Amino acid sequence: MPAGHGRDPEPHQGRPVALAREAALEDEDDRRLSRRLDTLSFALQVYFLQTASSKSGASQTIETEPEKPPSILDEVRNEEVRMFWEERIGQDSSFIAGQRLCDELVEWLGIHLDQTTADTLLLRLDEYAIGGVSPSSLDNFVGQRSIRDALSGLGVIRKGMSTASQCKSVDRSTIKPLLVWIDDEPLNNDWLIDNARQLNITVICLTCTASAKVWIEVNEGLLRKADYAGRLRFISDNYRWEADGINTRSVLNITAGEAILRYLRGRMYRAPVMIYCGLSIAETAYVKSFSRAGSTTDWILCLRFIKNLAAGIDTDYDWEGFSRLS
């Protein structure tokens, strides 16, 4: 065999191997390129998803950025009162007439509200006679109770007042007469107060509406007994200089007399109430709206009012009603 002929087949045998290697390399490159394309496609998908999500979040943030405007119900703590006001009155209504409030409460609770309870309720909710009720005043009245329970509380007071059997057992002679006098200048009434004490009347002098209410609430048991026995009377001025707190400036409260009268009748005290004042007597016509109430500038009439308390006379009516300046 010639020498060159023995090696000729080697090049012919290596060519298919090279071609196979080239094809394998091309396949590997294709796979790598495909994987990179897949990776790139996945990365693009993640990028677009994140972008869309951030845009959506930004739009939501923008949409929620405007703060909710303050509501008159923000300060209402009782959830039932809040719900009642929203559904029956309207969350944009800051005020409602007393009679309409009673009508709405009847519909809301499905109850009958008799006139006495309705009047008592409005005396409690509108102590300053502004002509209507705000959600905060209703909230303060109801407190942590349900509205139904709060209204029932008014009925409990009324029932307690009507249980005369408990009162009949009280010997009136054992109940010392009590006079509660509310005036920012008690020294102006020294002579009348001294006369009352000489008649064996206990005189409690209070100088502002707030302290009077606190004293009345703390001593309710004593006052109820004296009221039942007809041994309790109140005297108040009409205008009163009062301060809201310690070290605060006093302001003239021109509804002081009416406020204390409404407060007492709202809590079902029957005791006679006299508004004893000066020039503001012309502004005391409100006494005509209440039983056993009157106004005067006459010290003689005031002294008679005091003497009748000492004598246990509960059928005096000459002092009642609205007295004008002569």
C-alpha positions in Angstrom: 0.0 0.0 0.0 1.6 3.3 -1.0 2.5 5.5 1.9 0.1 8.3 1.2 -2.8 6.0 0.7 -2.7 4.8 4.3 -3.5 8.3 5.8 -6.0 9.6 3.3 -9.1 8.3 5.2 -8.3 10.4 8.4 -9.3 13.7 7.0 -12.4 12.2 5.6 -13.2 10.7 9.1 -12.6 14.0 11.0 -14.9 16.2 8.9 -18.1 14.7 10.1 -16.9 15.0 13.7 -16.1 18.7 13.2 -19.4 19.2 11.6 -21.1 17.5 14.6 -19.1 19.7 17.0 -20.1 22.8 15.1 -23.7 21.7 15.2 -23.5 21.0 18.9 -22.0 24.4 19.6 -24.7 26.0 17.5 -27.4 24.2 19.5 -25.7 25.2 22.8 -25.6 28.8 21.6 -29.3 28.6 20.7 -30.2 27.2 24.1 -28.1 30.0 25.8 -29.8 32.6 23.7 -33.2 31.2 24.4 -32.5 31.2 28.1 -31.3 34.8 28.0 -34.4 35.7 26.0 -36.6 34.0 28.6 -34.7 35.8 31.4 -35.1 39.1 29.6 -38.7 38.5 29.0 -39.3 37.6 32.6 -37.4 40.7 33.8 -39.5 42.9 31.5 -42.7 41.3 32.8 -41.6 41.9 36.4 -40.6 45.5 35.5 -43.9 46.3 33.9 -45.8 44.7 36.7 -43.9 46.7 39.3 -44.4 49.9 37.3 -48.1 49.3 36.9 -48.4 48.5 40.7 -46.5 51.6 41.7 -48.7 53.7 39.4 -51.8 52.2 40.9 -50.5 52.7 44.4 -49.6 56.3 43.6 -53.0 56.9 42.1 -54.6 55.4 45.2 -52.4 57.6 47.4 -53.4 60.6 45.4 -57.0 59.7 45.7 -56.8 59.2 49.5 -54.7 62.3 50.1 -57.6 64.7 50.5 -58.5 64.5 54.2 -62.1 64.0 55.2 -63.7 67.3 56.2 -64.4 67.6 60.0 -67.9 66.5 61.0 -70.1 67.8 63.7 -70.4 64.2 64.8 -66.7 63.7 65.4 -67.1 64.6 69.1 -70.1 62.3 69.6 -68.9 59.3 71.7 -72.1 57.2 71.9 -72.4 55.1 68.8 -76.2 54.8 68.9 -76.5 58.6 69.2 -74.1 59.0 66.2 -76.1 56.4 64.2 -79.5 58.0 65.2 -78.3 61.5 64.2 -76.8 60.3 60.9 -79.9 58.3 59.9 -82.8 60.4 61.3 -81.4 64.0 61.5 -78.6 64.1 58.9 -74.9 64.3 59.5 -74.7 67.8 58.2 -77.4 69.1 60.6 -75.8 70.7 63.7 -79.1 71.6 65.3 -82.7 70.3 65.5 -85.9 71.8 66.9 -87.0 70.1 70.2 -90.3 68.8 69.0 -88.9 67.3 65.8 -86.2 65.5 67.9 -89.0 64.0 70.0 -90.8 62.9 66.9 -87.7 61.3 65.4 -86.9 59.5 68.7 -90.5 58.0 68.7 -89.9 56.7 65.2 -86.4 55.5 66.0 -87.3 53.6 69.1 -90.9 52.7 68.2 -92.2 54.0 71.5 -94.8 56.4 72.8 -93.3 59.5 74.4 -95.9 61.2 76.6 -95.9 65.0 76.8 -94.5 65.2 80.4 -91.5 63.0 79.4 -91.0 65.0 76.2 -91.0 68.3 78.1 -88.7 67.0 80.7 -86.3 65.7 78.1 -86.2 69.1 76.3 -85.6 70.8 79.6 -82.6 68.6 80.1 -81.3 68.9 76.5 -81.9 72.6 76.1 -81.2 74.0 79.5 -80.1 77.4 78.1 -83.3 77.8 76.1 -81.5 78.3 72.7 -84.5 76.7 71.0 -83.2 73.4 69.9 -80.8 70.5 70.5 -77.3 69.7 69.2 -75.8 66.2 68.8 -73.3 66.9 71.6 -76.1 67.8 74.1 -77.9 64.6 73.2 -74.7 62.7 73.5 -73.9 64.2 76.9 -77.4 63.3 78.1 -77.3 59.7 77.0 -73.7 59.1 78.1 -72.8 55.4 78.0 -76.4 54.2 78.1 -78.7 53.4 75.3 -81.1 56.1 74.2 -84.0 54.0 75.5 -82.4 53.6 78.9 -81.7 57.3 79.1 -85.3 58.1 78.4 -86.4 55.5 80.9 -84.3 57.4 83.5 -86.7 60.3 83.1 -89.6 58.0 83.8 -87.9 56.7 86.9 -87.6 60.2 88.3 -91.3 60.8 87.5 -92.4 57.6 89.1 -90.3 58.4 92.2 -92.0 61.7 92.5 -95.4 60.1 92.2 -94.8 57.5 95.0 -96.4 59.6 97.6 -96.5 56.7 100.0 -92.8 57.2 100.8 -93.4 61.0 101.4 -96.5 60.6 103.6 -94.4 58.6 106.1 -92.1 61.6 106.5 -92.9 63.9 109.4 -92.7 67.4 108.0 -91.8 68.7 111.4 -88.6 66.7 111.3 -87.5 68.3 108.0 -85.8 71.6 108.6 -86.7 74.3 106.0 -84.0 74.8 103.4 -83.4 77.8 101.2 -80.9 77.7 98.4 -79.8 81.2 97.3 -77.8 81.6 94.1 -76.3 85.0 93.6 -72.9 86.3 92.5 -73.1 89.0 95.2 -74.5 87.3 98.3 -73.5 90.3 100.5 -76.2 92.3 98.7 -78.8 90.0 100.3 -77.3 89.9 103.8 -80.3 91.4 105.6 -82.7 89.0 104.0 -80.4 86.0 104.6 -80.0 87.0 108.2 -83.8 87.1 108.6 -84.1 83.7 107.1 -81.6 82.2 109.5 -83.3 83.9 112.4 -86.4 82.0 111.3 -84.5 78.7 111.7 -84.1 78.3 107.9 -80.9 76.7 106.6 -79.6 79.0 103.9 -77.1 77.7 101.3 -75.4 80.5 99.4 -73.9 79.6 96.0 -72.3 82.2 93.7 -72.5 80.7 90.2 -74.6 78.3 88.1 -71.9 75.7 87.9 -71.3 75.4 91.7 -75.1 75.4 92.2 -75.6 72.4 89.9 -72.7 70.5 91.5 -74.1 71.1 95.0 -77.6 70.1 93.9 -76.4 66.9 92.4 -74.2 66.0 95.4 -77.1 66.7 97.8 -79.9 65.2 95.8 -81.2 62.9 98.5 -81.5 65.7 101.0 -83.1 68.0 98.5 -85.7 65.4 97.3 -86.8 64.8 100.9 -87.2 68.5 101.6 -89.0 68.9 98.3 -91.4 66.2 99.0 -92.1 67.7 102.4 -92.6 71.2 101.0 -89.7 72.5 103.0 -87.5 73.6 100.1 -87.3 76.9 98.1 -84.9 78.5 95.7 -84.0 82.2 95.1 -81.8 83.2 92.2 -80.7 86.5 90.6 -81.3 86.9 86.9 -78.0 88.2 85.4 -74.9 86.8 87.0 -71.1 87.4 86.6 -69.6 84.0 86.2 -66.2 82.5 85.3 -65.7 79.3 83.3 -62.7 78.2 85.4 -60.0 79.2 87.9 -58.1 82.4 87.0 -60.4 83.0 84.1 -62.2 86.3 83.5 -65.8 86.6 84.6 -68.4 87.2 81.9 -72.0 88.4 82.4 -74.4 85.4 82.1 -77.7 87.0 81.1 -79.5 83.6 81.1 -78.4 82.6 84.6 -81.8 82.8 86.2 -83.6 81.0 83.5 -80.9 78.4 83.3 -81.2 77.4 86.9 -85.0 77.4 86.7 -85.0 75.1 83.7 -82.3 72.9 85.3 -84.5 72.4 88.4 -87.7 71.7 86.5 -85.9 69.4 84.1 -85.0 67.3 87.1 -88.5 67.4 88.4 -88.0 69.5 91.5 -91.3 71.1 92.4 -90.0 73.6 94.9 -90.9 77.3 94.5 -88.3 79.3 92.6 -88.1 83.1 92.9 -86.0 85.3 90.6 -85.1 88.2 92.7 -83.3 90.9 90.7 -83.0 94.5 89.7 -83.3 96.2 86.4 -83.1 92.9 84.5 -86.6 92.1 85.8 -87.9 93.1 82.3 -86.1 90.0 81.0 -87.8 87.5 83.3 -91.0 86.8 81.4 -89.8 83.2 81.1 -91.1 82.4 84.6 -94.6 82.3 83.1 -93.6 79.1 81.4 -93.1 77.2 84.7 -95.2 76.3 87.7 -94.4 77.7 91.1 -92.1 80.3 89.6 -92.0 84.1 89.9 -89.9 87.2 89.5 -89.7 90.4 91.6 -87.6 93.4 92.6 -89.6 93.9 95.8 -87.7 92.9 99.0 -91.0 92.9 100.9 -92.4 90.2 98.6 -89.1 88.3 98.8 -89.2 88.4 102.6 -92.8 87.1 102.6 -91.6 84.3 100.3 -89.0 83.4 102.9 -91.4 83.6 105.9 -93.9 81.3 104.2 -91.1 78.7 103.9 -90.4 79.0 107.6 -94.1 78.7 108.4 -94.5 75.6 106.2 -97.1 77.4 104.0 -97.1 75.9 100.5 -100.2 77.5 99.1 -99.0 81.0 98.6 -99.4 82.3 95.1 -99.1 86.1 95.3 -95.4 86.0 94.4 -95.9 83.9 91.3 -95.7 85.2 87.7 -93.8 87.9 85.8 -93.4 91.2 87.7 -92.6 94.3 85.7 -90.8 97.4 87.0 -93.4 100.0 88.0 
